[in-house]
Amino acid sequence: MASPVQALLLDMDGVLAEVSQSYRQAIIDTARHFGVSVTHEDIDQHKLAGNANNDWQLTHRLVVDGLNGASSAPTLEAVTAQFEALYQGVGNTPGLCELETLLTPKGLLRELHRRLPKGMAVVTGRPRKDCAKFLTTHGIEDLFPVQICMEDCPPKPSPEPILLALKALGVEACHAAMVGDTVDDIIAGRRIYC
């Protein structure tokens, strides 16, 4: 008997991409730039609390909280610019994005793609250019014709990114599975439960 699952939606960071030395390190290094000490455990705590899908906003929140009124807090724009310089790289300095690796084996992804009649989608809070770069770098862009990114709609825990992916794949929620690694992924997925 065929599986009722016809499509698979995957978060990127922590599911497809190992990001402890890229996005997570950019948070830590950006906070340090503004005089705030942040650890991987601090980031984990905020991610577990939810509403932490946008790493620029999370970094800004950690910096503002860490300064605790001790000095003038930087704007979100200033934090984002510093974060992006670290993540993307500047001039001849490579960005932390170069340290990302593929978590899910390519062979497994190809087999899932072969077995799923409606295909697979990435549902991520990343900017589209960063999502596309990761997929291309790791040779899996052909497996994910649908990519729902930060430019498309409000971030998870809103169910909207998942709903957009389902619509683009032409599949009902009852016949799809969502794989994520954060509270925001779980909340978003549960909000569209059949």
Secondary structure, 3 states (H helix, E strand, C coil): CCCCCCEEEECCECCCEECCCCHHHHHHHHHHHCCCCCCHHHHHHHHHHCCCCCHHHHHHHHHHHHHCCCCCCCCHHHHHHHHHHHHHEECCEECHHHHCEECCCHHHHHHHHHHCCCEEEEECCCCHHHHHHHHHHCCCHHHCCEEECCCCCCCCCCCHHHHHHHHHHCCCHHHEEEECCCHHHHHHHHCCCC
